Amino acid sequence: MLETATIIEDYGRRFVVQTDNGLLLEANTRKKRTDFVCGDRVHIQQINNHQAVIEDYLPRQSLLFRQDEKRTKLLAANVTQVFVVTAILPEPNLDLLQRTLLACNAANIPAFLIINKMDLLTDKEQNREDFYRHIFRLPVIKTVAINNDISDLKNKMRGACNILVGQSGVGKSQLSNALLGENKAKTGDISLNEKGKHTTTFSKLYQIDDHTSFIDTPGMQSFGLNHLSIDKLLYYFPDMQHLIGKCRFHNCRHLQEPDCAIKNAAQNGEINQERLLFLQKIIREKI
């Protein structure tokens, strides 16, 4: 007899599931399937009091994933909000940040930006919040996870299934511990090159209360967007959507074509020049 459960830990080829009555089971898949992910609601066949086999997943409300030329990496299923975590240190990877937000927009999942480690703020970093708001047109939440200064984040998360994503070393595990009120997630120091260290090596779903949960994920260094088509790209740029259909050519690639509305907007300051260069970079990867 099949039961329903939720995947709460994802190790790639093996999982931990929690049944609807709260039982935790180690779970494998049939035929070495890898198309399951943290947050999935699944049908399982229980083998004993400790083990189960995952048969299939139930229809997903949402799916966040990245895809490069070699493989597709599922990040989470059934999340209703994404919190993209940056920090004062390490230096934000703007390319990774933009790619992640594109994937969120393509998956139709509302996204928020977190700037963590605000206790390390310097004059140099003072304008980062305005820069993010202007380019990405998203709410920005400032936190100091190490001091449990996360009240705004808690309020935004309430009543939703959330996910924390971002590059290594930005403090996702510290944020997880602050949200939970205890040290359940491993944390690490910034490496000497300030690029950050991986501390979370697998995805895990945590329950804050009966109506609020979040998934902590390993730090990322890249975010493939092979699954996004060129023709739909502009729809995922909130700062460029109003220019859709205004280029001279209907199949404009916004590279060398004359009378390109996107290039003209960047030239006259209507959109940020860095955003144009990022759009062109993504397009060149696809042609």
PEWO-V716701 format. One record per pair of residues at least 12 apart in sequence whose ideal C-beta (glycine too) atoms are under 10 Angstrom apart, sorted by sequence separation. I is the first residue (numbers start at 0). J is the second residue. D is the distance in Angstrom with one decimal. If there is no record, write none. Layout:
i={I I}
j={J J}
d={D D}
//
This chain:
i={4 5 13 14 41 42 43 62 63 64 83 84 100 127 128 139 140 163 172 174 185 186 187 202 203 246 247 253 3 4 5 13 14 28 41 42 62 63 83 99 114 128 138 140 171 172 173 185 186 202 203 233 245 246 247 261 262 265 2 4 5 13 14 39 41 42 61 62 63 83 114 127 140 172 173 184 185 201 202 239 245 246 261 265 3 4 8 10 12 13 26 29 41 42 61 62 63 84 112 140 163 171 172 184 185 201 202 245 246 2 3 4 7 12 39 40 41 59 60 61 62 83 96 112 140 170 199 201 244 245 246 259 262 2 8 26 39 40 59 60 61 83 114 138 161 170 198 199 200 242 243 246 261 262 2 4 8 26 35 38 39 40 59 60 61 63 81 199 200 233 242 243 245 261 4 12 16 24 26 27 40 57 58 59 60 61 81 83 112 168 170 184 198 199 230 241 242 245 2 4 6 12 26 35 36 39 40 56 57 61 83 112 167 168 169 183 197 198 230 232 233 12 14 19 24 25 32 34 35 38 56 81 91 120 163 168 184 197 229 232 239 242 2 4 11 14 15 24 32 34 38 81 152 156 167 168 183 196 197 239 242 253 12 14 16 22 24 27 29 32 36 38 39 80 81 91 112 120 167 175 195 197 229 241 11 16 24 25 26 27 28 29 32 38 117 118 119 149 153 175 194 229 254 255 11 14 16 18 24 25 26 27 28 29 38 74 78 81 110 112 113 114 115 116 117 118 144 145 149 152 153 168 170 172 173 195 236 239 253 254 9 22 23 24 25 26 27 28 29 36 111 112 113 114 115 116 117 118 119 144 147 152 168 169 172 179 194 238 239 252 253 9 10 14 16 18 22 24 26 28 36 81 83 84 85 86 87 88 89 110 111 112 113 114 115 116 117 118 143 144 146 147 167 168 171 172 178 179 180 233 242 252 9 23 24 36 74 78 80 81 82 83 84 85 86 87 88 109 110 111 112 113 114 115 116 118 142 144 145 149 166 167 168 170 171 175 179 233 241 242 254 6 8 9 14 16 22 24 79 80 81 82 83 84 85 86 87 109 111 112 113 114 115 116 117 144 145 147 148 149 166 167 168 176 178 241 253 254 6 7 9 78 79 80 81 82 83 84 85 86 87 115 116 118 143 144 147 165 167 168 175 185 239 252 6 7 75 78 80 81 82 84 85 86 87 88 104 113 117 142 144 145 146 147 166 167 184 187 238 239 252 5 6 7 74 87 142 144 145 167 183 238 239 254 5 6 18 65 75 86 87 88 91 104 115 144 147 178 238 252 5 6 39 65 87 90 100 103 115 143 144 179 236 252 4 5 6 16 38 41 96 100 142 178 239 4 5 15 36 37 38 39 40 63 66 87 88 91 113 163 179 238 239 3 4 6 14 16 33 34 36 37 38 39 40 65 87 93 97 100 115 178 3 4 33 35 36 37 38 39 64 86 93 96 97 113 164 175 236 2 3 4 14 33 34 36 37 38 63 96 113 163 174 175 176 236 239 1 2 3 13 33 36 37 38 63 87 91 111 162 175 1 2 4 35 36 37 64 93 111 145 174 236 1 2 61 63 64 85 113 144 162 163 171 236 1 2 63 161 172 235 0 1 62 111 160 161 171 0 61 63 111 171 172 233 236 61 62 85 109 160 161 171 172 232 235 4 6 61 63 171 60 83 2 4 169 232 6 109 111 113 115 157 158 160 161 162 163 164 167 168 232 1 156 157 158 159 160 161 162 163 164 165 167 2 5 83 110 113 116 158 159 160 161 162 163 164 166 167 229 1 112 116 157 158 159 160 161 162 163 164 165 166 167 229 232 1 3 83 85 87 108 110 115 116 153 157 159 160 161 162 164 165 166 227 114 115 156 164 166 229 84 86 87 113 115 156 166 229 113 116 156 224 228 229 82 84 86 113 115 153 164 227 103 115 225 82 84 224 225 11 103 113 152 223 224 11 102 115 9 9 99 9 99 9 99 84 6 95 96 6 82 95 96 5 6 95 5 82 92 116 82 91 92 80 91 92 80 90 89 92 80 89 91 79 80 82 83 84 86 89 79 80 81 82 83 84 85 86 88 89 78 79 80 81 82 83 84 85 88 78 79 80 81 82 83 84 86 87 88 77 78 79 81 82 83 86 87 76 78 85 86 75 77 84 85 86 75 76 78 83 84 75 84 86 74 75 86 75 82 84 74 84 82 61 63 65 60 89 136 137 61 63 88 89 135 136 92 134 135 136 86 89 90 92 134 135 89 90 134 136 88 89 90 133 88 89 88 89 86 105 99 102 106 98 101 102 105 38 100 102 105 98 99 101 104 105 38 95 98 102 37 95 97 98 99 102 78 95 96 98 101 105 75 77 92 94 95 97 105 74 92 94 104 107 73 75 92 98 105 106 92 104 105 82 101 104 84 103 104 79 80 81 102 104 78 84 101 77 78 100 101 78 100 104 134 135 77 100 133 134 75 76 133 75 97 134 135 74 134 75 130 74 74 130 134 74 72 74 72 72 63 72 71 63 70 65 67 69 71 67 68 70 71 65 66 67 69 65 66 67 68 64 65 66 67 64 65 66 67 65 66 65 66 64 37 38 37 39 36 37 38 37 38 38 97 101 37 97 101 36 37 37 94 98 93 97 101 97 98 94 97 98 93 97 15 94 14 17 94 13 14 15 15 17 10 11 10 11 9 10 8 9 10 8 9 7 8 9 6 7 8 6 7 6 7 5 7 5 7 9 8 5 7 9 6 68 67}
j={16 17 25 26 53 54 55 74 75 76 95 96 112 139 140 151 152 175 184 186 197 198 199 214 215 258 259 265 16 17 18 26 27 41 54 55 75 76 96 112 127 141 151 153 184 185 186 198 199 215 216 246 258 259 260 274 275 278 16 18 19 27 28 53 55 56 75 76 77 97 128 141 154 186 187 198 199 215 216 253 259 260 275 279 18 19 23 25 27 28 41 44 56 57 76 77 78 99 127 155 178 186 187 199 200 216 217 260 261 18 19 20 23 28 55 56 57 75 76 77 78 99 112 128 156 186 215 217 260 261 262 275 278 19 25 43 56 57 76 77 78 100 131 155 178 187 215 216 217 259 260 263 278 279 20 22 26 44 53 56 57 58 77 78 79 81 99 217 218 251 260 261 263 279 23 31 35 43 45 46 59 76 77 78 79 80 100 102 131 187 189 203 217 218 249 260 261 264 22 24 26 32 46 55 56 59 60 76 77 81 103 132 187 188 189 203 217 218 250 252 253 33 35 40 45 46 53 55 56 59 77 102 112 141 184 189 205 218 250 253 260 263 24 26 33 36 37 46 54 56 60 103 174 178 189 190 205 218 219 261 264 275 35 37 39 45 47 50 52 55 59 61 62 103 104 114 135 143 190 198 218 220 252 264 35 40 48 49 50 51 52 53 56 62 141 142 143 173 177 199 218 253 278 279 36 39 41 43 49 50 51 52 53 54 63 99 103 106 135 137 138 139 140 141 142 143 169 170 174 177 178 193 195 197 198 220 261 264 278 279 35 48 49 50 51 52 53 54 55 62 137 138 139 140 141 142 143 144 145 170 173 178 194 195 198 205 220 264 265 278 279 36 37 41 43 45 49 51 53 55 63 108 110 111 112 113 114 115 116 137 138 139 140 141 142 143 144 145 170 171 173 174 194 195 198 199 205 206 207 260 269 279 37 51 52 64 102 106 108 109 110 111 112 113 114 115 116 137 138 139 140 141 142 143 144 146 170 172 173 177 194 195 196 198 199 203 207 261 269 270 282 35 37 38 43 45 51 53 108 109 110 111 112 113 114 115 116 138 140 141 142 143 144 145 146 173 174 176 177 178 195 196 197 205 207 270 282 283 36 37 39 108 109 110 111 112 113 114 115 116 117 145 146 148 173 174 177 195 197 198 205 215 269 282 37 38 106 109 111 112 113 115 116 117 118 119 135 144 148 173 175 176 177 178 197 198 215 218 269 270 283 37 38 39 106 119 174 176 177 199 215 270 271 286 38 39 51 98 108 119 120 121 124 137 148 177 180 211 271 285 39 40 73 99 121 124 134 137 149 177 178 213 270 286 39 40 41 51 73 76 131 135 177 213 274 40 41 51 72 73 74 75 76 99 102 123 124 127 149 199 215 274 275 40 41 43 51 53 70 71 73 74 75 76 77 102 124 130 134 137 152 215 41 42 71 73 74 75 76 77 102 124 131 134 135 151 202 213 274 41 42 43 53 72 73 75 76 77 102 135 152 202 213 214 215 275 278 41 42 43 53 73 76 77 78 103 127 131 151 202 215 42 43 45 76 77 78 105 134 152 186 215 277 43 44 103 105 106 127 155 186 204 205 213 278 44 45 106 204 215 278 44 45 106 155 204 205 215 45 106 108 156 216 217 278 281 107 108 131 155 206 207 217 218 278 281 51 53 108 110 218 108 131 51 53 218 281 56 159 161 163 165 207 208 210 211 212 213 214 217 218 282 52 207 208 209 210 211 212 213 214 215 216 218 54 57 135 162 165 168 210 211 212 213 214 215 216 218 219 281 54 165 169 210 211 212 213 214 215 216 217 218 219 220 282 285 55 57 137 139 141 162 164 169 170 207 211 213 214 215 216 218 219 220 281 169 170 211 219 221 284 140 142 143 169 171 212 222 285 170 173 213 281 285 286 140 142 144 171 173 211 222 285 162 174 284 142 144 284 285 72 164 174 213 284 285 73 164 177 73 74 164 75 165 76 166 152 75 164 165 76 152 165 166 76 77 166 77 155 165 189 156 165 166 155 166 167 156 166 166 169 158 167 169 158 159 161 162 163 165 168 159 160 161 162 163 164 165 166 168 169 159 160 161 162 163 164 165 166 169 160 161 162 163 164 165 166 168 169 170 160 161 162 164 165 166 169 170 160 162 169 170 160 162 169 170 171 161 162 164 169 170 162 171 173 162 163 174 164 171 173 164 174 174 160 162 164 160 189 236 237 162 164 189 190 236 237 194 236 237 238 189 192 193 195 237 238 193 194 238 240 193 194 195 238 194 195 195 196 195 224 219 222 226 219 222 223 226 160 222 224 227 221 222 224 227 228 162 219 222 226 162 220 222 223 224 227 204 221 222 224 227 231 202 204 219 221 222 224 232 202 220 222 232 235 202 204 221 227 234 235 222 234 235 213 232 235 216 235 236 212 213 214 235 237 212 218 235 212 213 235 236 214 236 240 270 271 214 237 270 271 213 214 271 214 236 273 274 214 274 216 271 216 217 273 277 219 219 222 221 222 214 223 223 216 223 219 221 223 225 222 223 225 226 221 222 223 225 222 223 224 225 222 223 224 225 223 224 225 226 225 226 226 227 226 201 202 202 204 202 203 204 204 212 214 273 277 214 274 278 214 215 216 273 277 273 277 281 278 280 277 280 281 277 281 201 280 201 204 281 201 202 203 204 206 200 201 201 202 201 202 201 202 203 202 203 202 203 204 202 203 204 203 204 204 205 204 206 206 212 214 214 212 214 216 214 284 284}
d={4.0 5.3 6.9 4.6 5.0 4.5 9.4 8.4 5.2 9.1 9.3 9.7 8.2 8.8 9.8 9.7 5.3 7.0 3.9 9.7 9.7 5.4 9.2 5.8 5.5 6.7 7.1 9.4 9.5 5.9 8.3 7.0 7.5 9.3 7.3 5.3 7.8 7.8 6.5 10.0 6.5 7.1 9.3 9.9 7.9 5.8 5.3 4.8 9.0 7.0 8.5 9.7 9.3 5.1 8.1 9.0 6.5 9.3 9.3 4.6 8.2 5.6 7.8 8.4 6.8 7.7 8.2 5.3 9.8 10.0 6.4 9.9 9.2 4.5 9.6 7.6 6.7 9.2 4.9 9.2 9.1 4.7 6.2 9.9 7.4 6.8 9.1 9.8 7.6 8.4 8.0 9.1 5.0 7.1 6.8 8.2 6.4 9.9 9.9 6.3 9.0 9.1 7.6 6.5 8.3 8.6 7.0 3.8 7.0 5.7 5.7 9.5 7.8 7.6 9.6 6.6 6.7 9.9 7.7 6.0 8.8 5.4 8.0 8.8 9.7 7.8 5.6 6.8 8.3 8.6 8.8 9.5 9.8 7.3 9.2 6.3 4.5 4.2 4.8 4.7 5.8 6.4 7.6 7.4 9.2 9.9 9.7 6.6 5.8 9.2 8.5 8.9 6.9 9.0 8.7 8.2 9.4 9.5 6.0 9.8 7.6 8.3 5.8 8.1 7.0 6.6 8.0 4.9 9.5 9.8 4.5 9.4 8.9 8.9 9.4 6.8 9.5 7.2 9.3 9.4 8.0 9.5 9.5 9.9 7.2 9.8 8.5 10.0 5.4 7.5 9.5 7.7 8.5 7.0 10.0 9.4 5.7 8.9 9.0 7.3 7.6 9.1 9.2 8.9 8.4 7.1 9.1 7.3 9.0 9.3 7.4 8.4 8.7 8.3 9.5 8.5 6.0 7.5 8.1 9.8 8.4 6.4 6.5 9.5 6.7 9.5 7.7 9.6 6.0 8.4 9.6 8.8 10.0 8.8 9.8 5.1 8.1 5.1 9.1 9.0 8.9 8.7 9.5 7.8 7.0 9.0 9.4 8.4 9.7 7.8 9.1 4.8 7.1 7.4 9.2 7.1 7.0 8.0 9.6 6.2 5.9 7.4 9.7 8.1 8.9 8.3 8.8 7.9 6.2 8.8 9.1 8.7 9.1 9.4 9.9 8.7 6.5 9.6 8.5 10.0 6.3 9.3 7.0 9.1 9.9 9.8 8.0 6.2 7.2 8.1 7.1 7.5 9.7 9.0 4.9 9.8 8.9 9.4 8.8 8.1 9.6 9.6 9.6 10.0 9.9 8.7 6.5 7.5 6.4 5.3 4.6 6.1 4.8 6.9 9.0 9.5 9.8 8.4 8.3 5.3 9.7 6.3 9.1 9.6 6.6 4.8 9.5 7.4 6.6 8.3 6.8 7.7 9.0 9.9 8.9 9.3 9.0 7.5 6.2 5.9 7.5 7.8 8.7 6.1 7.4 6.7 7.1 8.5 9.1 7.6 6.2 7.1 7.8 7.4 8.1 8.0 5.2 9.7 9.9 4.9 9.4 7.4 6.6 6.5 4.9 6.0 8.4 9.1 9.5 9.7 6.3 5.7 9.8 8.5 6.0 7.8 9.5 4.3 5.1 9.4 8.7 5.2 6.0 9.6 6.6 8.3 7.1 9.5 9.4 6.0 5.1 4.8 5.0 5.1 4.9 6.7 9.6 7.3 9.1 8.6 9.7 9.9 6.8 1.7 8.0 5.5 7.3 9.2 9.2 9.8 8.3 8.4 4.1 10.0 9.7 7.9 8.5 9.1 6.9 7.1 7.5 7.2 8.3 6.6 6.8 7.6 6.1 8.8 8.9 7.6 7.0 7.7 7.2 7.3 7.5 6.7 8.0 8.6 5.7 4.9 7.9 3.6 5.7 9.3 6.5 8.4 7.1 7.6 9.2 7.8 6.6 6.1 6.9 8.6 9.7 9.6 9.1 9.8 7.1 5.4 4.4 5.1 5.5 4.6 5.6 4.3 4.5 9.3 5.9 9.7 5.9 10.0 5.6 7.5 9.4 3.8 9.6 8.8 8.1 6.6 6.2 6.0 8.3 9.9 6.1 9.6 6.7 7.5 6.8 6.8 8.6 6.3 7.4 7.4 7.2 7.8 6.9 8.5 7.0 4.3 6.6 8.8 10.0 8.2 9.3 4.5 4.7 9.3 5.1 8.1 6.5 9.9 9.5 5.6 5.4 8.4 10.0 9.8 6.8 9.8 5.4 5.9 9.2 8.7 8.0 5.7 9.9 9.2 7.6 9.0 8.5 9.3 8.5 9.3 10.0 7.8 5.7 9.7 9.0 6.1 8.9 8.9 6.6 9.8 9.6 4.1 6.6 7.5 8.1 9.1 9.1 5.5 10.0 8.6 7.2 4.6 8.3 7.9 9.3 7.9 5.8 9.8 9.6 10.0 9.7 4.9 8.3 9.1 7.3 9.4 7.1 8.2 8.8 8.3 7.5 9.7 9.6 9.4 9.0 9.0 8.8 9.2 8.6 7.1 9.1 5.7 6.1 6.2 9.5 9.6 8.5 6.0 7.9 6.6 7.2 7.5 7.3 9.8 9.2 8.4 9.0 8.7 7.9 9.1 9.0 9.5 9.2 7.7 9.1 9.1 9.8 6.2 8.7 6.3 5.7 9.6 9.1 7.0 9.3 8.7 3.8 8.0 4.6 4.5 6.7 6.2 5.4 9.6 8.4 7.4 9.3 9.2 7.1 8.1 9.2 7.7 6.9 5.4 4.2 7.0 7.4 9.9 9.8 9.6 8.0 9.3 9.9 7.4 7.0 9.3 6.3 5.0 6.7 9.9 7.1 5.9 7.3 4.6 6.5 8.2 6.7 9.9 8.9 9.5 9.6 9.9 7.3 9.6 7.3 7.5 9.8 8.3 5.1 9.4 6.0 6.9 8.1 9.1 9.8 8.6 4.6 4.6 5.4 9.0 8.3 9.3 9.2 9.9 9.1 8.5 8.9 8.1 8.9 6.8 7.8 9.8 9.4 7.9 8.2 9.4 9.0 9.0 10.0 9.9 6.7 6.1 6.1 5.3 9.9 6.5 9.9 8.0 9.0 6.4 6.1 8.3 9.7 5.8 8.5 5.9 6.2 9.1 7.2 9.9 7.8 9.9 7.2 9.0 8.0 10.0 9.9 9.0 8.8 9.3 6.8 9.7 7.3 7.7 5.3 9.9 7.1 9.4 9.8 8.0 8.2 7.3 6.5 8.3 8.9 8.9 7.9 8.7 8.3 9.0 9.3 7.6 9.5 6.3 8.8 8.0 6.6 7.0 10.0 7.2 8.3 9.8 8.1 8.0 7.0 6.5 7.0 9.3 8.3 3.0 9.8 9.8 9.1 9.8 7.8 9.6 4.9 6.5 5.2 4.1 4.4 5.4 5.4 5.5 7.5 8.4 6.3 9.6 7.7 7.5 5.9 8.1 7.5 7.2 8.2 6.4 9.4 6.7 5.9 7.0 5.8 8.5 9.0 7.1 8.5 9.4 9.9 8.5 9.3 5.7 6.0 8.1 5.4 8.5 7.8 9.9 6.6 8.9 7.0 6.7 7.7 9.2 4.4 5.8 6.9 9.5 9.7 9.5 9.0 9.8 8.2 8.3 8.7 9.6 5.2 8.8 8.7 6.3 6.3 7.9 7.2 7.5 8.6 9.1 9.0 7.5 8.6 8.8 8.0 9.6 6.5 8.2 9.9 9.2 7.7 7.8 9.6 8.7 7.4 9.7 9.2 8.4 9.9 9.2 10.0 8.2 9.2 6.0 8.5 7.6 9.8 9.2 9.8 9.6 9.7 8.0 8.0 7.3 8.1 8.1 9.7 9.8 5.7 8.5 7.7 9.0 9.4 7.6 9.0 5.2 7.5 7.6 9.7 7.1 9.5 7.1 9.7 9.7 7.7 8.2 8.9 4.8 6.0 9.4 5.6 8.1 5.0 4.6 7.4 7.4 6.9 8.4 6.9 6.3 8.7 7.7 7.0 8.1 5.0 4.8 5.4 5.3 5.8 3.6 7.8 8.6 5.0 7.3 7.5 8.4 7.4 5.8 8.2 7.3 9.3 9.5 6.0 6.4 9.2 6.4 8.4 9.7 4.0 9.8 9.5 4.5 5.9 5.6 8.6 9.9 4.7 9.6 9.5 9.4 9.8 9.8 9.5 6.8 4.8 5.3 9.7 7.0 9.9 10.0 8.4 9.0 9.9 6.7 6.8 8.3 8.9 6.7 9.7 8.4 6.1 9.7 8.0 9.7 7.8 6.0 8.3 9.5 4.8 8.7 9.8 7.2 6.1 9.1 8.3 6.5 9.7 9.4 7.6 4.5 8.2 6.5 10.0 5.8 5.4 9.7 8.3 9.9 4.7 8.4 9.6 8.4 8.1 7.6 6.4 9.7 9.3 8.3 9.1 7.6 6.8 9.5 6.5 5.6 7.9 5.2 6.1 9.5 9.5 7.8 6.5 3.8 8.2 8.5 7.2 8.8 7.9 9.6 7.7 9.5 6.7 8.9 5.8 6.7 7.5 6.7 9.7 8.9 8.7 5.6 9.8 9.0 7.2 7.8 8.5 10.0 9.8 9.2 8.3 9.0 9.6 8.2 9.6 9.5 7.6 5.2 7.9 7.8 4.0 9.7 8.6 7.8 9.8 8.8 9.8 8.3 7.2 8.9 9.3 4.8 9.8 8.5 8.1 7.6 6.6 9.2 9.8 8.7 10.0 9.6 8.9 10.0 5.4 9.8 9.4 7.3 4.9 9.2 7.6 9.3 8.2 6.2 7.2 8.8 6.1 9.5 9.7 9.7 8.8 9.1 9.5 9.9 9.2 9.4 7.8 8.4 9.4 8.5 7.8 7.4 8.7 8.3 8.8 7.5 9.7 7.4 7.9 9.3 3.2 9.4 4.9 5.0 8.5 6.3 9.9 4.8 7.1 5.9 9.3 7.2 4.4 9.7 8.6 4.4 8.1 8.6 7.3 8.4 8.4 4.0 9.8 7.4 6.8 6.0 5.4 8.6 5.9 8.8 9.1 5.3 7.9 9.6 9.3 9.2 7.9 9.9 8.6 7.4 5.4 7.6 9.3 9.8 7.0 9.5 7.9 8.1 8.7 9.5 7.9 9.6 8.4 9.7 9.8 9.9 8.4 9.4 8.9 8.6 7.6 5.0 9.4 6.0 8.6 6.3 4.4 9.8 7.2 7.7 9.2 5.0 8.7 8.9 6.5 7.4 9.9 4.3 7.5 8.2 7.1 8.4 9.7 9.1 8.8 10.0 9.3 8.8 9.1 10.0 9.5 9.8}
//
